[in-house]
């Protein structure tokens, strides 16, 4: 079975509140850190254990991915294609290529890209709240199937 976990980063502080000069440096809020930990536990509770966690290089995504990767004992790789600026087809192609190496992968990114990617793969529309995730069965890459969506 090939499994893809699409995860929206957890809640981050606004740049002005965090005292950072730009969007890329926005850290998770304390509730965001707690949510990322609950998301990781929810993923583990479903018996899912990614072999790798890919993350957007933006700080809030990296911090979310670090919590998930540490909880699930998976390595972390920062990938520019997940930064929210690439077309969802480019993201899909990048992730599809990873299934040549891995059976279960997690990808932490941004909205609206995670929503668009879920729609592109499964023809379903879902609104990703911070820290929510989708579990997509990619066993048949021509017919991915949404197995779970939630927080």
Secondary structure, DSSP 8 states (H G I E B T S, - for coil): --EEEEEE---B--HHHHT-SSGGG--B-HHHHHHHHHHHHHHHHTT---SEEEE-SSHHHHHHHHHHHHHHT-EEEE-GGGSS-S-HHHHHHHHHHHTTT-SEEEEEE-TTHHHHHHHHHHS------TT-EEEEE-SSTTS-EEEEEE-
